[in-house]
Amino acid sequence: MKPTVRKLKQAVDDYLLWMISCGYADSTIKNYEQILDHFVQFVHSLKVDWDNVFSSENIHQFHKSENRKLKPVRGLRRYLFKQKKTIKSSAILQKAS
């Protein structure tokens, strides 16, 4: 498994645990988990490096593929930005939905 995909999977796991600790509804967490798992598979197929995982082009492509919802991806991106695990501002995802 590529380091980018491994890092993204760990980020998703951390994000879901954070959601649990904040008291999000089980149904919301399960929904986010399903969508984020699809996002991980999508990123794996792209073979991109970590700095490009959340590029506006990749987010747009993910959204267009099977009309995926972006709220979980935007939430993950904001979480990582606040944790200082990504470099770029989350502004690129604001208009992508």
C-alpha positions in Angstrom: 0.0 0.0 0.0 1.3 3.5 -0.9 2.3 5.8 1.9 -0.3 8.3 0.8 -3.1 5.8 1.1 -1.8 4.5 4.4 -1.7 8.1 5.7 -5.2 8.8 4.4 -6.6 5.7 6.0 -5.1 6.6 9.3 -6.4 10.2 9.0 -9.9 8.8 8.3 -9.7 6.5 11.3 -8.5 9.4 13.5 -11.3 11.7 12.2 -14.0 9.1 12.9 -12.7 8.5 16.4 -12.8 12.3 16.9 -16.4 12.4 15.7 -17.3 9.6 18.2 -15.6 11.6 21.0 -17.6 14.7 20.0 -20.9 12.8 20.2 -21.9 12.6 16.6 -24.8 10.3 15.9 -23.9 6.7 15.0 -25.8 7.0 11.7 -23.7 10.1 10.8 -20.5 8.4 11.6 -21.5 5.3 9.6 -22.5 7.4 6.6 -19.2 9.4 6.8 -17.2 6.2 7.1 -18.8 4.7 4.0 -18.2 7.9 1.9 -14.6 8.3 3.2 -13.8 4.7 2.5 -14.9 5.4 -1.1 -12.7 8.5 -1.1 -9.7 6.4 0.1 -10.3 3.9 -2.8 -10.6 6.9 -5.2 -7.3 8.4 -4.0 -5.6 5.0 -4.3 -6.7 4.8 -8.0 -5.2 8.2 -8.7 -1.8 7.4 -7.3 -1.3 11.0 -6.1 1.0 12.3 -3.3 -0.2 13.5 0.0 -0.1 17.2 -0.9 -2.5 16.6 -3.8 -5.0 14.4 -2.1 -7.3 17.3 -1.5 -6.7 19.3 -4.7 -9.8 21.0 -6.1 -9.5 18.8 -9.2 -9.4 15.6 -7.3 -12.3 16.6 -5.1 -14.3 17.6 -8.2 -13.5 14.3 -9.8 -14.6 12.4 -6.7 -17.8 14.3 -6.5 -18.6 13.6 -10.1 -17.8 9.8 -9.7 -21.1 8.3 -8.7 -22.3 11.8 -7.5 -20.5 11.4 -4.1 -21.3 13.7 -1.3 -18.5 16.0 -0.2 -19.5 16.9 3.3 -17.5 14.1 4.9 -14.4 14.9 2.7 -14.7 18.6 3.6 -15.0 17.6 7.3 -11.9 15.4 7.1 -10.0 18.2 5.3 -10.9 20.7 8.0 -10.0 18.3 10.7 -6.6 17.6 9.2 -6.0 21.3 8.7 -6.8 22.1 12.3 -4.5 19.2 13.3 -1.8 20.8 11.1 -1.5 17.6 9.1 -2.1 19.4 5.8 -0.5 22.5 4.4 -3.2 24.2 2.3 -6.2 26.0 3.5 -9.5 24.3 3.3 -11.0 27.1 1.2 -10.6 25.0 -2.0 -13.3 22.7 -0.8 -15.9 25.4 0.1 -17.2 25.7 -3.5 -16.8 22.1 -4.6 -20.1 20.8 -3.4 
